[in-house]
Amino acid sequence: MKLFNLIRIALKALQRNKLRAFLTMLGIIIGVASVIAMVAIGQGSKQSIQDQLSSMGSNMITIRPNSNQTVGGGARLDATGLQSLTLDDIKAIQKQATYITAVSPAVQAKGQAINGALNWPTTIQGVSPDYLTIRNWPLKDGITFTQEHVNKADKVCLIGQTVVENIFGSEDPVGKIIRFNKIPFKVIGVLGEKGENAFGQDQDDIIIAPYTTVQKRILAIPYIQNIYASAIDEKSSAQATAEITDILRTSHKLKAIDDDDFLVRTQAELINTFSSTSQLLTVLLAAIAGISLVVGGIGIMNIMYVSVTERTKEIGLRMSIGAQGTDILFQFLIEAILISITGGIIGVILGITASRLVTLFLSWPTLVSQSSIMLSFMVCAITGVFFGYYPAQKASRLDPIEALRYE
Amino acid sequence: MSNKIVSIHDLKREFKMGVEIVRALKGVSFDVEPGEFVTIMGSSGSGKTTMLNILGCLDKPSDGTYLLDGVDVGKLSRNELAVLRNHKIGFVFQAYNLLARTSALENVELPLLYNSSISSRTRHERAVKALEAVKLGDRLDHLPNQLSGGQQQRVAIARALVNEPVMILADEATGNLDTRTSYEIMALFQELNQQQGKTIVFVTHEPDIAAFSSRTITLKDGKVVKDTKNTQVRSAKEMLAALPVAADY
């Protein structure tokens, strides 16, 4: 009841000075709005990088030959030219690995895809049917190839969106025959659109075929260039990596002193690298915005001090008609808290609006997180109490006789 | 305990001004009975203001006793004094001291806001009643700057009445007003005193005003030099009627 009355008193006091209350609030509004907008921009960019990386398949593990290996007279070779990975490695992983759900060999060749009068330079990727699972890549149309196709090295293929656009246009590609480096392939499926990866490469500019077909009919090689595997989940990436390293070292008959002749890379590592960069960005932006929140708080303190001096006579009157020191203390404290909380609410709304506008006009990804709203709101409530307390205490300690005589 | 409103015995108040000790009140004794209209007179430096502060429970005596409605004020803490002021005293100041940009009604409600035992409905009812008692029932929503000086002082009187105090304490309450308005205000005080039996203590330096009260206590150099019952109380109402009607009125 008493608190309710004090809130009424504080509200009326604020109403009598609307402009001053609003100007004080402005500092908090700008502070909170900038914290929310800045964190939203930081979080948004982090999220979009994570999304792009996970679009490659977040559990994906890539194994490639280590190009630091020297062959022959000490010359280092390009990774694709190295022959250290074989189909035996695939079999070993399939047989022994416990943290791996799917594994696929990969061989690539560049060449010209031709359909009738149209042609397009692209890459053919020879893989096993598991590859699409590993990459988390749905089919848009048609069917995928099977182990049967792999065993027979059939000339069938799946084509990416970019290839479809360039050699088919609006034509339906499924069932058509295209030629890649003069070898005819039957198109049995169309891959879903994946867009650019985090490095700006067009992931849709690709033709996927059974690895045996690419090995035997295009490249004429017995080894494989890469291995793609899928860990059970993102968390077990590290165990999966260790396991694969063990299996491959055994399979390659490496001695304890030998270096690995292959590299194992997980998607999780990539995500972590990029995330930590944008995490730093978020922290920096939040720190800058946080400073403006503190400045806003000091603004409250400043105005409350001025207000106490200006309203000395009012305080004297309130005391003479029976307000206790604590009543005055709470009145001024509540005024400060009301200013900061109202400012906080307006700031939250403004911050969310600003984030939306940034996305709308600059097309930057933004993500307004609940935690940033909660945090900035709590900070401004605490700011109100903290910066409002000293002026309020000053007011409550005034001597009623002197305050009444104050001119 | 007596039924006296105010009972002051050998009251002293000293202030330390640096190393010097200023003795503002040097042993004052008097009582105020219920229903009395007392003026306290004295020139500046007589201890009048100190007396007012102590009577209003804004200050405590250094020595001697002050019983307000049977409560020993000297023994109370700062907070207890605030509660006592809230329950037992109604202040009327020279400069009205109304809250700016706040309606007459809300100004009058103010003392009750600091009394948590009063509901908002009672608060409203009592404030309206108090404003009606000072004949401002039709000006509830007026802001102080929309009221004349006399009307503002009447709002202040309503504010002093609203907590149903045992004593109304007025400090030069007519000091800012012209003769006609002063008489109006004094007529109101007399009416409250004579018809409603309110106890009023009026601090002033004008002998003219003292003539309206039933008793005058004169202070000089911190002591009571005169304490006389006024047998011929002048009626402010009659004085008001006798005033020539001003041309600009």
Interface residues (C-beta under 8 A of the other chain):
Chain A: M1 K2 N5 R8 I9 K12 Q15 R16 K313 E314 G316 L317 R318 M319 S320 I321 G322 A323 Q324 G325 T326 D327 P400 I401 L404
Chain B: N53 G56 L58 D59 R78 N79 A82 V83 R85 N86 H87 F91 F93 N97 L99 A100 R101 T102 E106 L110 P111 L113 Y114 N115 S116 R159 N163
